[in-house]
Amino acid sequence: MFHLRWGVATVGLISSSLGLSCPALERTQQVLSPAQAPEPQVAVVAQEPPPADPVPEPLAAAPAETAIPEEIPEPPASVELPAEPPVTPDDNDTKPDMRAVKAEPDAGAELEGPTLGSIVKETWVFAKPSWKSRKIGYLRAGAVVGREEKTAGRSGCEKGWYRVAPRGYVCVGTAATLEASNAVLEAAARRPDRSQGLPYDYVMSKFPPPPLYLRLPSEEEQQEVERDASIARDQKLASFPLELGPIPGALLYEQVAPSLKGPPHARESLLSGRPVARSGFALLDVFEWTGRAFGLTTDMNVIPLDRTRVIKPSSFRGIALEPDQGLPAAFVRARSARRYRLQERAMADAGAVGYREGAALTGKQVRVGGEVYYETRDGTYLRGKDNLVVIPPMKNVPGWANQGRKWIDISILRQSLVAYEGTRPVYATLVSTGVDGLGDPKKTHSTVQGAFLVHTKHVSATMDGDEVGDEFDLRDVPYVQYFHEGYALHAAYWHDEFGTPRSHGCVNLAPQDAAWLFGWSTPEVPEGWHGYLEIHGGTIVYTHP
């Protein structure tokens, strides 16, 4: 069983089916059917997280160069968008008020004086200063945001509700603090860098996986705990691929790492547990201790990094399309392709083309020696025989494009994605959709087809699975954007096969593409926040053959 988790509380939508392709939820959680749901088809803040994406696998050999059909059906001009869901009140006073909330004006960047900090895994931001109000997003442990100086009330919140930038309200207490000096804020001072393909440094576990320490272990404790693996000290520090910094202050003087959930750990505590064999971790700090490289994870665990391998993210990225370029565009999926120049009715070699390199095309094609060549904007040609993925311009323009809306076009057969602003394409790339192609998404690992709206975004979220023999735990999967039930766009750091079907139904993107798309699409995740929910939806996602 696969699921995506955020921690204690989660953001999601009521699902209309238990047959989810982007794997199912945890057994202890339930996805409501329309008959069960108190508010059918209503975007809600639920306790069930949307499901996760596929089982991570070690980087595979180069994918087979599969042929792309020459003729892919053009999507119809008329496609219905999902109607805005009816919003009804919740009669249960113990649950959030689900009535539509009028968007409040942004507090703005002027909140630069007093600050508020998050001291738990998720600190929820509410539309109004009330626990019954709608959750609109959350801060992550260590986040510091501007706030108004005076409280907005103390209803159910002894220390007061504070308006935060750019909008919403946070209750100060167990989840947030006004104090600048705090162990969690100190330990989690490194914030995710949203300008990068991977917002943190990442490692994947080797076998056996590393123990999860709660504090700096002595050499004797390491020997006792790690009897299942050899410990090599001082041997690899000089060539370690990540820069080693100072020991985090929160771990000095035999201090136990701060807890992000529940009461503080006992001072004598040593371990929080052991991860499953296939685990991924995001690191806040990397440092030397007892001759070994250690890392402090976003979950406040201390792990020996010689028991992991450092993730080198995919270098692949799509291409930005200038206003005067547009489509068509192409990506070369052969590993030994060449560029050509047309000279006296023959093609002359013009240099190598990188694997999956993209280029804007003019739309001109020529046939030389029985082979088709496509002209690029720089005047060279690409050979169609080199497993070329050609993305044509739109023939049928959907209605929302004429309205100037942002939308994302995903072709399952081409394994391509194009971001549009109205009718103008602005970005094109390759993706990995469901491994079962055009199958039934309720019965197979296929990507759902149709027009949807991005409703929930996370800078990062954790995916894990507990099927016997297929367990995995991937922390901080970057740039998650949910658009329908458990289906999402997100970065994948565990494979580099973009352009080939790979997922359980979600749309996998190369890290740099995922970062770009996350910043471009709506709803926007405010600066300093980690997640945001828009009940009426944001950018359109259109998936089709």
C-alpha positions as CSV (number, residue, x, y, z in Angstrom):
1,M,0.0,0.0,0.0
2,F,1.3,3.4,-0.9
3,H,0.4,6.7,0.5
4,L,1.6,10.3,0.9
5,R,1.8,11.8,4.3
6,W,2.4,15.2,5.8
7,G,2.2,14.4,9.5
8,V,-0.7,14.7,11.9
9,A,-3.0,16.9,9.8
10,T,-3.2,16.9,6.0
11,V,-4.7,18.8,3.2
12,G,-6.8,17.0,0.6
13,L,-10.0,16.6,-1.4
14,I,-12.8,14.2,-0.8
15,S,-12.3,11.5,-3.4
16,S,-15.0,10.0,-5.5
17,S,-13.5,6.5,-5.7
18,L,-11.4,4.0,-3.8
19,G,-9.6,2.9,-7.0
20,L,-6.8,5.4,-7.1
21,S,-4.0,5.0,-9.5
22,C,-1.5,7.1,-7.8
23,P,-1.3,4.7,-5.1
24,A,-3.8,4.2,-2.4
25,L,-4.0,5.7,1.1
26,E,-2.8,4.3,4.3
27,R,-5.0,1.5,5.8
28,T,-5.9,3.5,8.8
29,Q,-7.3,6.3,6.6
30,Q,-10.3,6.3,4.4
31,V,-11.1,7.9,1.1
32,L,-14.8,8.9,1.1
33,S,-17.1,7.9,-1.8
34,P,-19.9,10.3,-2.8
35,A,-22.4,8.3,-0.8
36,Q,-20.2,8.5,2.3
37,A,-19.1,12.1,2.0
38,P,-21.0,14.7,4.0
39,E,-20.2,17.2,1.3
40,P,-20.0,15.5,-2.1
41,Q,-17.5,17.0,-4.6
42,V,-16.6,19.7,-2.2
43,A,-13.0,20.7,-1.7
44,V,-12.3,20.3,2.0
45,V,-9.6,20.2,4.5
46,A,-9.7,16.6,5.4
47,Q,-7.7,14.3,7.7
48,E,-6.8,12.0,4.8
49,P,-3.9,12.9,2.6
50,P,-3.9,12.3,-1.1
51,P,-2.0,9.2,-2.1
52,A,1.5,9.0,-3.2
53,D,3.2,8.1,-6.4
54,P,5.0,5.0,-7.5
55,V,7.5,2.8,-5.8
56,P,11.0,4.3,-6.1
57,E,13.5,2.2,-7.9
58,P,17.2,2.4,-8.3
59,L,18.3,4.3,-11.4
60,A,17.8,2.0,-14.3
61,A,19.7,1.5,-17.4
62,A,19.0,3.8,-20.3
63,P,15.4,3.3,-21.4
64,A,14.6,1.6,-24.6
65,E,14.1,4.1,-27.4
66,T,10.4,3.6,-28.0
67,A,8.8,4.9,-31.1
68,I,6.3,7.7,-30.8
69,P,3.2,7.3,-33.0
70,E,3.4,9.7,-36.0
71,E,-0.2,10.5,-35.7
72,I,-1.6,11.3,-32.3
73,P,-5.3,12.2,-32.0
74,E,-5.8,15.9,-31.7
75,P,-7.7,16.8,-28.5
76,P,-11.2,18.2,-29.1
77,A,-11.8,21.9,-29.2
78,S,-14.6,21.7,-26.7
79,V,-13.5,20.3,-23.3
80,E,-15.6,20.8,-20.2
81,L,-13.8,22.1,-17.1
82,P,-15.0,20.8,-13.8
83,A,-17.6,23.1,-12.4
84,E,-16.8,25.0,-9.3
85,P,-17.9,22.7,-6.5
86,P,-20.9,23.8,-4.5
87,V,-19.8,24.9,-1.0
88,T,-22.1,24.0,1.9
89,P,-21.8,24.7,5.6
90,D,-20.7,22.0,8.0
91,D,-23.2,21.3,10.7
92,N,-20.7,19.8,13.0
93,D,-19.2,22.5,15.2
94,T,-16.1,20.3,15.8
95,K,-15.1,20.4,12.1
96,P,-13.8,23.3,10.0
97,D,-16.4,25.7,8.6
98,M,-16.5,24.8,4.9
99,R,-18.5,27.8,3.7
100,A,-16.9,29.9,1.1
101,V,-14.6,32.5,2.6
102,K,-14.2,35.8,0.8
103,A,-10.5,36.3,0.0
104,E,-8.9,38.7,2.4
105,P,-6.6,41.3,1.0
106,D,-2.9,40.3,1.4
107,A,-1.2,41.6,4.5
108,G,1.6,42.3,2.1
109,A,5.3,42.6,2.4
110,E,4.9,45.5,4.9
111,L,4.8,42.9,7.7
112,E,8.6,43.1,8.1
113,G,8.7,43.9,11.8
114,P,7.4,41.3,14.2
115,T,7.7,37.7,13.1
116,L,6.1,34.4,13.9
117,G,7.9,31.0,13.7
118,S,6.7,27.5,13.1
119,I,7.9,24.9,15.6
120,V,6.1,21.7,14.5
121,K,6.0,19.7,11.3
122,E,3.0,21.7,10.0
123,T,1.7,24.9,11.4
124,W,-1.7,25.6,9.9
125,V,-2.8,28.9,8.5
126,F,-6.6,29.6,8.7
127,A,-8.7,32.0,6.6
128,K,-10.1,33.6,9.8
129,P,-8.9,33.7,13.4
130,S,-10.9,30.6,14.4
131,W,-10.4,26.9,14.5
132,K,-13.7,26.5,12.6
133,S,-12.4,28.6,9.8
134,R,-11.0,27.0,6.6
135,K,-7.4,25.9,6.4
136,I,-5.7,27.7,3.5
137,G,-2.1,26.4,3.9
138,Y,0.6,25.7,6.4
139,L,4.1,26.6,7.5
140,R,6.9,24.1,8.1
141,A,9.1,23.8,11.2
142,G,11.7,26.5,11.1
143,A,9.7,28.9,8.8
144,V,9.6,32.5,10.0
145,V,7.0,34.9,8.5
146,G,6.0,38.4,9.1
147,R,2.9,39.1,11.3
148,E,0.9,41.9,12.6
149,E,1.9,43.2,16.0
150,K,-1.4,42.9,17.7
151,T,-3.6,39.8,18.1
152,A,-6.7,39.3,16.1
153,G,-8.4,37.6,19.0
154,R,-8.0,34.8,21.4
155,S,-11.0,32.5,20.5
156,G,-9.8,29.0,21.5
157,C,-6.2,30.2,21.4
158,E,-4.9,31.4,24.8
159,K,-1.8,33.2,23.4
160,G,-3.7,34.7,20.5
161,W,-4.3,34.6,16.8
162,Y,-2.0,36.6,14.6
163,R,-2.4,37.7,11.0
164,V,0.6,36.5,9.0
165,A,2.0,37.6,5.6
166,P,0.6,37.6,3.1
167,R,-2.7,36.4,4.4
168,G,-4.5,34.2,7.0
169,Y,-4.2,33.7,10.7
170,V,-2.1,31.4,13.0
171,C,-2.6,30.4,16.6
172,V,0.4,31.0,18.8
173,G,1.0,28.1,21.2
174,T,2.2,24.6,20.7
175,A,2.6,25.0,16.9
176,A,3.9,28.5,16.6
177,T,6.0,31.0,18.6
178,L,6.7,34.7,18.7
179,E,10.1,34.1,20.3
180,A,13.1,34.4,18.0
181,S,15.1,32.0,20.3
182,N,13.8,28.5,19.9
183,A,15.5,25.1,19.5
184,V,13.3,24.2,16.5
185,L,13.9,27.5,14.7
186,E,17.6,27.2,15.3
187,A,17.8,23.6,14.1
188,A,15.6,24.1,11.0
189,A,17.0,27.5,10.1
190,R,17.8,26.2,6.6
191,R,14.7,26.7,4.4
192,P,13.9,24.9,1.2
193,D,15.4,26.7,-1.8
194,R,12.5,26.9,-4.3
195,S,14.8,28.3,-7.0
196,Q,16.5,24.9,-7.3
197,G,15.4,21.6,-8.8
198,L,15.8,20.0,-5.4
199,P,14.9,22.3,-2.5
200,Y,17.3,20.4,-0.2
201,D,20.3,18.1,-0.4
202,Y,19.0,14.5,-0.7
203,V,20.4,11.1,0.0
204,M,19.1,7.5,-0.5
205,S,19.8,4.7,1.9
206,K,22.2,1.9,1.2
207,F,21.6,-1.5,2.6
208,P,21.4,-1.9,5.5
209,P,19.7,1.5,5.9
210,P,21.1,4.0,8.4
211,P,19.8,4.2,12.0
212,L,17.8,7.3,12.9
213,Y,19.6,8.9,15.9
214,L,18.1,11.5,18.1
215,R,21.4,13.0,19.1
216,L,25.1,12.7,18.3
217,P,26.1,9.1,19.1
218,S,29.4,8.3,20.7
219,E,31.7,5.8,19.0
220,E,30.7,3.2,21.4
221,E,27.0,3.8,20.8
222,Q,27.6,3.6,17.0
223,Q,29.4,0.3,17.3
224,E,26.6,-1.1,19.4
225,V,23.7,0.2,17.2
226,E,25.4,-0.5,13.8
227,R,26.6,-4.0,14.4
228,D,24.9,-4.9,11.1
229,A,27.3,-2.8,9.0
230,S,31.0,-1.9,8.9
231,I,31.9,1.7,9.9
232,A,34.7,3.4,8.0
233,R,36.0,6.5,9.7
234,D,38.0,9.3,8.1
235,Q,38.3,7.5,4.9
236,K,35.8,9.3,2.7
237,L,35.5,12.7,4.3
238,A,38.0,14.4,2.0
239,S,36.0,13.4,-1.1
240,F,32.5,13.6,0.3
241,P,30.3,15.2,-2.4
242,L,28.5,17.6,0.0
243,E,30.3,20.4,1.8
244,L,30.7,19.6,5.5
245,G,29.7,22.5,7.8
246,P,29.7,23.0,11.6
247,I,27.8,20.8,13.9
248,P,24.3,22.2,14.4
249,G,24.0,24.2,17.6
250,A,20.9,22.2,18.6
251,L,23.0,19.0,18.9
252,L,26.0,20.4,20.8
253,Y,26.7,19.5,24.5
254,E,24.9,16.1,24.1
255,Q,21.6,17.8,23.4
256,V,18.8,15.7,21.9
257,A,17.3,17.0,18.6
258,P,14.1,18.9,19.2
259,S,10.8,17.1,18.7
260,L,8.5,18.3,15.9
261,K,5.5,16.4,17.3
262,G,4.5,15.8,20.9
263,P,6.6,16.3,24.0
264,P,10.4,16.7,23.9
265,H,12.5,13.6,23.7
266,A,14.1,12.3,26.9
267,R,17.7,13.4,27.2
268,E,18.9,9.8,27.4
269,S,17.1,8.9,24.1
270,L,19.3,7.6,21.4
271,L,17.2,6.3,18.5
272,S,13.9,7.2,16.9
273,G,13.8,4.1,14.8
274,R,15.2,2.5,11.7
275,P,14.0,3.3,8.2
276,V,12.9,0.7,5.6
277,A,15.4,-0.5,3.1
278,R,14.6,2.0,0.4
279,S,14.5,5.4,2.1
280,G,15.2,8.9,0.9
281,F,16.1,11.9,3.2
282,A,16.3,15.6,2.8
283,L,19.1,17.2,4.8
284,L,19.2,20.5,6.7
285,D,22.9,20.2,7.7
286,V,25.9,18.0,6.8
287,F,28.8,17.8,9.3
288,E,31.6,15.6,10.6
289,W,31.4,13.7,13.9
290,T,33.7,11.0,15.2
291,G,35.4,10.8,11.8
292,R,32.1,10.2,9.9
293,A,29.9,12.4,7.8
294,F,26.5,12.9,9.5
295,G,23.3,14.7,8.3
296,L,20.5,16.3,10.2
297,T,17.2,15.5,8.3
298,T,14.1,17.7,8.0
299,D,12.5,15.3,10.5
300,M,15.2,16.1,13.1
301,N,17.0,12.8,12.8
302,V,20.7,12.4,12.8
303,I,21.9,9.8,10.2
304,P,25.4,8.6,9.3
305,L,25.9,9.5,5.6
306,D,28.3,6.7,4.8
307,R,25.2,4.5,5.0
308,T,23.6,6.5,2.2
309,R,24.4,7.7,-1.4
310,V,24.1,11.3,-2.3
311,I,21.4,12.1,-4.9
312,K,22.7,13.7,-8.1
313,P,19.6,15.1,-9.7
314,S,18.8,14.7,-13.3
315,S,20.4,17.4,-15.5
316,F,17.5,17.2,-18.0
317,R,15.2,20.1,-18.3
318,G,12.7,21.4,-20.9
319,I,12.9,24.5,-23.0
320,A,11.4,27.9,-22.6
321,L,9.5,29.1,-25.7
322,E,10.0,32.7,-26.6
323,P,7.0,34.7,-27.8
324,D,8.3,34.6,-31.4
325,Q,9.0,30.9,-31.3
326,G,6.1,28.9,-30.1
327,L,5.5,25.4,-31.3
328,P,6.5,23.0,-32.9
329,A,9.3,21.8,-30.7
330,A,11.2,18.6,-30.5
331,F,13.2,16.5,-28.1
332,V,15.8,14.0,-29.3
333,R,15.5,10.6,-27.5
334,A,18.4,8.8,-29.3
335,R,21.7,8.8,-27.5
336,S,23.9,9.2,-30.6
337,A,22.0,11.8,-32.6
338,R,23.6,14.5,-34.8
339,R,22.6,17.9,-36.1
340,Y,22.7,18.5,-39.8
341,R,23.0,21.4,-42.3
342,L,21.4,21.3,-45.7
343,Q,24.0,21.8,-48.4
344,E,23.3,21.2,-52.1
345,R,20.5,18.8,-51.5
346,A,22.5,16.8,-49.0
347,M,22.8,16.8,-45.3
348,A,26.2,17.7,-43.7
349,D,27.1,16.8,-40.2
350,A,26.8,19.8,-37.9
351,G,27.8,18.3,-34.5
352,A,26.4,16.1,-31.8
353,V,23.0,16.5,-30.2
354,G,22.6,15.7,-26.5
355,Y,20.3,12.9,-25.3
356,R,16.8,14.5,-24.7
357,E,18.0,17.8,-25.9
358,G,15.2,20.1,-26.9
359,A,14.8,22.6,-29.8
360,A,12.2,24.9,-31.1
361,L,11.3,24.1,-34.7
362,T,10.3,26.2,-37.7
363,G,7.7,23.8,-38.9
364,K,9.6,23.1,-42.1
365,Q,10.4,19.5,-43.0
366,V,12.6,18.1,-45.8
367,R,13.1,14.6,-47.1
368,V,16.7,13.8,-48.1
369,G,17.8,10.3,-49.0
370,G,14.5,8.8,-48.0
371,E,14.7,10.3,-44.4
372,V,12.7,13.2,-42.9
373,Y,14.5,16.1,-41.3
374,Y,13.0,18.9,-39.2
375,E,14.4,22.4,-39.3
376,T,15.3,24.1,-36.0
377,R,15.1,27.8,-35.3
378,D,18.9,28.0,-35.6
379,G,18.9,26.7,-39.1
380,T,20.1,23.2,-38.5
381,Y,18.1,20.0,-38.9
382,L,17.2,17.1,-36.7
383,R,16.6,13.7,-38.1
384,G,13.2,12.1,-37.4
385,K,14.8,8.7,-37.3
386,D,16.7,9.7,-34.1
387,N,13.6,8.9,-32.0
388,L,12.4,12.5,-32.2
389,V,9.4,13.5,-30.0
390,V,7.8,16.3,-32.0
391,I,5.2,18.5,-30.2
392,P,3.0,20.2,-32.8
393,P,1.1,23.5,-32.4
394,M,-2.5,23.4,-31.3
395,K,-5.1,22.8,-34.0
396,N,-8.1,22.8,-31.7
397,V,-8.0,25.7,-29.2
398,P,-9.9,24.9,-26.0
399,G,-12.2,27.6,-24.7
400,W,-10.2,28.4,-21.6
401,A,-7.2,29.2,-23.8
402,N,-9.1,31.9,-25.6
403,Q,-9.9,33.3,-22.1
404,G,-6.2,33.8,-21.5
405,R,-5.9,31.3,-18.6
406,K,-2.8,29.4,-17.6
407,W,-3.1,25.7,-18.5
408,I,-0.9,22.6,-18.7
409,D,-1.3,20.3,-21.7
410,I,0.0,16.7,-21.1
411,S,0.1,14.1,-23.9
412,I,0.3,10.5,-22.6
413,L,1.5,9.0,-25.9
414,R,4.1,11.6,-26.5
415,Q,5.1,11.8,-22.8
416,S,5.2,15.6,-23.2
417,L,4.0,18.6,-21.3
418,V,3.4,22.1,-22.6
419,A,2.6,25.1,-20.3
420,Y,0.4,27.7,-22.0
421,E,-0.6,31.2,-21.1
422,G,-3.8,31.5,-23.1
423,T,-3.0,30.3,-26.6
424,R,0.8,31.0,-26.3
425,P,3.0,28.1,-25.3
426,V,5.7,29.2,-22.9
427,Y,7.5,25.9,-21.8
428,A,7.8,22.4,-23.2
429,T,9.3,19.3,-21.7
430,L,9.2,15.5,-21.3
431,V,7.5,13.7,-18.4
432,S,6.8,10.3,-17.1
433,T,3.1,9.4,-16.7
434,G,1.5,6.1,-15.7
435,V,3.3,3.0,-16.7
436,D,0.2,1.4,-18.1
437,G,-0.4,4.1,-20.7
438,L,-4.0,4.6,-21.8
439,G,-5.5,1.9,-19.6
440,D,-8.3,2.4,-17.1
441,P,-6.8,4.4,-14.2
442,K,-9.2,2.7,-11.8
443,K,-7.8,-0.7,-12.6
444,T,-4.2,0.0,-13.9
445,H,-1.3,2.3,-13.2
446,S,-2.5,4.8,-15.8
447,T,-2.8,8.6,-15.7
448,V,-6.3,9.9,-15.5
449,Q,-7.6,11.7,-18.6
450,G,-9.6,14.9,-18.6
451,A,-9.5,18.6,-17.6
452,F,-8.8,19.4,-14.0
453,L,-7.7,22.2,-11.7
454,V,-4.6,22.3,-9.5
455,H,-6.1,22.5,-5.9
456,T,-3.3,21.7,-3.5
457,K,0.5,22.5,-3.7
458,H,3.3,21.4,-1.4
459,V,6.9,22.5,-1.6
460,S,7.7,18.9,-0.5
461,A,5.8,16.0,1.0
462,T,6.6,12.5,2.0
463,M,5.7,9.3,0.1
464,D,5.9,5.9,1.7
465,G,4.6,2.4,1.1
466,D,4.0,-0.6,3.3
467,E,3.4,-3.5,1.0
468,V,5.3,-6.5,2.3
469,G,8.5,-6.9,0.3
470,D,8.0,-3.5,-1.4
471,E,8.4,-1.1,1.5
472,F,9.8,2.4,0.8
473,D,9.9,5.8,2.5
474,L,10.8,8.9,0.5
475,R,11.0,12.1,2.5
476,D,10.3,15.5,1.0
477,V,9.3,14.6,-2.6
478,P,9.6,18.1,-4.2
479,Y,7.0,20.4,-5.8
480,V,3.8,18.3,-5.4
481,Q,0.8,19.7,-7.2
482,Y,-2.5,17.8,-6.9
483,F,-5.1,18.2,-9.6
484,H,-7.6,15.3,-9.2
485,E,-8.1,13.0,-6.3
486,G,-4.6,11.5,-5.7
487,Y,-3.1,12.5,-9.0
488,A,-0.3,15.0,-8.9
489,L,2.5,16.6,-10.8
490,H,5.8,16.4,-8.9
491,A,9.5,16.0,-9.2
492,A,11.1,12.6,-9.1
493,Y,14.6,12.3,-7.7
494,W,14.7,8.5,-7.7
495,H,14.8,8.0,-11.5
496,D,16.0,9.8,-14.7
497,E,13.7,8.3,-17.3
498,F,11.6,11.3,-18.3
499,G,10.1,10.8,-21.7
500,T,9.2,7.2,-20.7
501,P,6.0,6.0,-18.8
502,R,7.2,5.3,-15.3
503,S,4.7,6.2,-12.5
504,H,1.7,4.7,-10.9
505,G,-0.5,7.4,-12.4
506,C,1.0,10.7,-11.3
507,V,3.0,12.9,-13.7
508,N,6.7,12.7,-12.8
509,L,8.9,15.7,-13.8
510,A,12.6,16.3,-13.9
511,P,13.5,18.4,-10.8
512,Q,14.3,21.6,-12.7
513,D,11.1,21.3,-14.7
514,A,9.0,20.7,-11.5
515,A,10.6,23.7,-9.8
516,W,9.8,26.0,-12.8
517,L,6.2,24.7,-13.1
518,F,5.6,25.0,-9.4
519,G,6.6,28.7,-9.4
520,W,4.6,29.4,-12.6
521,S,1.3,27.7,-11.8
522,T,-1.5,28.8,-9.4
523,P,-2.4,28.7,-6.6
524,E,0.8,30.4,-5.5
525,V,2.4,29.1,-2.4
526,P,3.4,32.3,-0.5
527,E,7.0,33.0,0.4
528,G,8.0,31.2,3.6
529,W,5.0,28.8,3.4
530,H,5.2,25.1,2.6
531,G,1.8,24.4,1.3
532,Y,-1.4,26.0,0.0
533,L,-4.9,24.9,-0.7
534,E,-7.4,26.6,-3.1
535,I,-10.8,25.0,-2.9
536,H,-12.0,26.5,-6.2
537,G,-8.8,25.4,-8.0
538,G,-6.0,27.1,-9.9
539,T,-4.1,26.3,-13.1
540,I,-5.9,23.9,-15.6
541,V,-4.3,20.5,-16.1
542,Y,-5.5,18.8,-19.3
543,T,-4.4,15.2,-19.8
544,H,-5.2,13.3,-23.0
545,P,-3.7,10.7,-25.5
